[in-house]
Amino acid sequence: QALELLQQRYGVLPESLQPGAKKLEDENENKVMEEVARISKEDHEAHIAALNQEEAELEEVLAHSLDEHKRLAAAKQNQEVLLAEHFAKVNIADPKGTSDIASPVTFTSTEEVDPVDLARRTAFLKLQRDKLLAMKKSEREKQLAIAEASHGKTRPKSARAARSALGT
């Protein structure tokens, strides 16, 4: 009914409603759809290629990592063997001290310290402290003397200081 009304008022049908115009629109729409499908296919193929390349890189890195792991495991095993051989050669309980490694000196709270050694060490540390304090004191006196010498040569900053310097 609406088509008949339009045709009666204007005498013609719009181009979009004419039967020949549909074919032209369908052709344009088909071309656009084909172009969209082609671009989508290209994007998909590029994405698949990128994924394949990334997978190949991951496999290569994984193979390298496995090789590195095997190499490190072999090196660790070799070091353990060398260490075991070294410990077999070294006798820590050797009283003559002919072993390659000196046993470390360890003190625990249960061991007693010789009182003579303790007194000697205490006296030595007190002497060192006294020397250090004397050096600090002499250095402070030198700095004070330098400051007083340089201060005496400068002009007084106030009238009261000038009078006291002149002694009036």
ZIKARA-V522222 format. One record per residue. SS is DSSP state (@ for helix, = for strand, . for the rest). OMEGA is omega in degrees with one decimal (NA if undefined). NEAR is the number of other ideal C-beta (glycine too) atoms within 10 Angstrom. Layout:
BEGIN
ss | omega | near
SS | OMEGA | NEAR
SS | OMEGA | NEAR
END
This chain:
BEGIN
ss | omega | near
. | -179.7 | 5
@ | 179.2 | 7
@ | 179.2 | 10
@ | 179.8 | 9
@ | 178.2 | 9
@ | -178.3 | 14
@ | 180.0 | 13
@ | -178.0 | 8
@ | -171.8 | 8
@ | 176.7 | 9
. | 179.7 | 7
. | 174.4 | 10
. | 175.8 | 14
. | -176.3 | 11
@ | -178.2 | 11
@ | -178.7 | 8
@ | 179.4 | 13
. | -175.3 | 11
@ | -179.4 | 7
@ | -178.5 | 7
@ | -179.7 | 13
@ | -179.7 | 12
@ | 179.9 | 9
@ | 177.7 | 11
@ | 179.1 | 11
@ | 178.6 | 10
@ | 178.2 | 10
@ | 179.8 | 10
@ | 177.8 | 10
@ | 178.0 | 10
@ | 179.4 | 10
@ | -179.8 | 10
@ | 177.2 | 10
@ | 179.5 | 10
@ | 178.2 | 10
@ | 179.6 | 10
@ | 179.3 | 10
@ | -179.7 | 10
@ | 179.2 | 10
@ | 179.1 | 10
@ | 178.2 | 10
@ | 178.6 | 10
@ | 179.6 | 10
@ | 179.7 | 10
@ | 178.4 | 10
@ | 179.1 | 10
@ | 178.5 | 10
@ | 178.9 | 10
@ | 178.9 | 10
@ | 178.1 | 10
@ | 178.5 | 10
@ | 179.1 | 10
@ | 179.3 | 10
@ | 178.6 | 10
@ | 178.2 | 10
@ | 178.5 | 10
@ | 178.7 | 10
@ | 178.5 | 10
@ | 178.9 | 10
@ | 179.6 | 10
@ | 178.9 | 10
@ | 178.2 | 10
@ | 178.1 | 10
@ | 180.0 | 10
@ | 178.3 | 10
@ | 177.1 | 10
@ | 179.6 | 10
@ | 178.6 | 10
@ | 178.9 | 10
@ | 179.8 | 10
@ | 180.0 | 10
@ | 177.8 | 10
@ | 178.4 | 10
@ | 179.1 | 10
@ | 178.7 | 10
@ | 179.2 | 10
@ | 179.1 | 10
@ | 179.1 | 10
@ | 178.6 | 10
@ | 179.0 | 10
@ | 179.2 | 10
@ | 179.5 | 10
@ | 178.8 | 10
@ | 177.6 | 9
@ | -179.2 | 10
@ | 179.5 | 11
@ | 177.6 | 11
@ | -179.8 | 8
@ | -174.6 | 8
. | 176.8 | 13
. | -175.7 | 13
. | -178.1 | 9
. | -178.4 | 6
. | -176.4 | 10
. | -177.6 | 6
. | 178.8 | 6
. | -178.8 | 7
. | -179.4 | 8
. | -178.7 | 13
. | -175.2 | 8
. | 177.0 | 10
. | 179.8 | 8
. | -178.0 | 11
. | 178.2 | 5
. | 179.6 | 5
. | 177.2 | 6
. | 174.7 | 7
. | -176.1 | 5
. | -178.3 | 4
. | -179.1 | 5
. | 178.0 | 7
. | 177.9 | 6
. | -179.6 | 9
. | -177.4 | 9
@ | 178.8 | 8
@ | 177.3 | 8
@ | 179.9 | 9
@ | 179.7 | 11
@ | 179.9 | 10
@ | 179.8 | 11
@ | 178.5 | 12
@ | 179.6 | 10
@ | 179.4 | 10
@ | -179.2 | 10
@ | 176.8 | 10
@ | 177.9 | 10
@ | 178.6 | 10
@ | 178.2 | 10
@ | 179.7 | 10
@ | 178.0 | 10
@ | -179.4 | 10
@ | 178.5 | 10
@ | 178.7 | 10
@ | 178.4 | 10
@ | 179.1 | 10
@ | -179.0 | 10
@ | 179.8 | 10
@ | 178.6 | 10
@ | 177.3 | 10
@ | 178.7 | 10
@ | 177.1 | 10
@ | -179.9 | 10
@ | 178.2 | 10
@ | 179.5 | 10
@ | 178.2 | 10
@ | -179.8 | 10
@ | 178.9 | 10
@ | 179.3 | 9
@ | -179.6 | 9
@ | -179.9 | 9
@ | -179.1 | 8
@ | -177.7 | 8
@ | -179.0 | 6
. | 179.3 | 7
. | 176.1 | 7
. | -176.1 | 12
. | 179.6 | 8
. | -179.3 | 8
@ | 179.5 | 8
@ | 179.0 | 9
@ | 179.2 | 11
@ | 178.4 | 12
@ | -179.6 | 11
@ | 178.4 | 11
@ | -179.9 | 11
@ | 176.9 | 8
. | 177.4 | 5
. | NA | 6
END
